[in-house]
C-alpha cells in the first residue's frame, strides 16, 4: 500500500508537529485513530447500559474497539464526499 493510499485510508495525521522550517517532524496519531478514540466512549457507555461488565469480557472490549473503528471509517468516508 502506498503512502498516499495509507493517508487516504487513515485520514492522514491528526496532530502533526512541524519544525522551524515547516517540515513535519512528527506525524502524530492518525485521524482514523483520533475519530475511533472519540467514538469509543459512547460505544463503551452503550455496552455498560446493556449490563455488561466490560473489563471482565475481552470479547466485549474487542467489539467496542471494532465498533469505534467502523464509526471512524464512516467519518473519514463522509469527509471525502
N, C-alpha and C positions, 0 to 999 in steps of 0.2 A: 504494500500500500504506500503510495507516495505521500510526501508531507502535505501536499495540497488536499488529497483525499482525507488524510487523517484530520487536518484542521477543519475540513467541512463537516466530518462526522462528529467531531468533538466540540465544534463551535469556536475553536481557537482558544486562545488564552483568556482567562477571566481577569487576571490581575498581573499583567506583565510588568516588570520593572525595567526602567531604562537607565542607561549610563549617561555620562556627561555629554556624549556625542549623539545622543538619541537612539543608540543601538539597544536592542533588547538584551539585557544581561541575565534575566531570569524569567522563564516563561510563566511560572506560577501554575496554579491549578487550571484545568480546562473549564470552559464554560459549561460543558456537559456535567462535570463533577460538581460545579457550583449549583447548577439547577437541581441536580439529584439531591444534594445536601439540603436545599430549600424545600424540596418535595418530601423529604424523609420524615420530617416532624408530623405533618398531617397524616401520612401513611401509618406511622407508629401509633399516633393517637387513635386512629380508626381500629387498629388491632386491639388496643387496650380497651376501647369501648365495647368490643365484642367479647371481652372477658379473658383474653389470652395473657398469660404471664410471660411476656416476650423473652426476657433473658433466659428462661428455662427451656425455650424451644428454638434450637438452632435453625430448624426449617422455617419457622416464622420469621426469624431475623433475615434469612436469605430472601424470603418472599417480599419483605419490606424493602430490602435493597433493590431487588429486581423491579418492583413497582416504581420505586423512585427513579430508576434509570429509564424506564418506559416513559414516565412523565417528562423527564429531561429530554429524551429523544424527540418527543412530540413538540416540546417547546422550541428546540433547535429547528425542527422542520417548519414550524409556524413562522419562525424568523426569516426563513429563506423564501417565503412567498412574496 
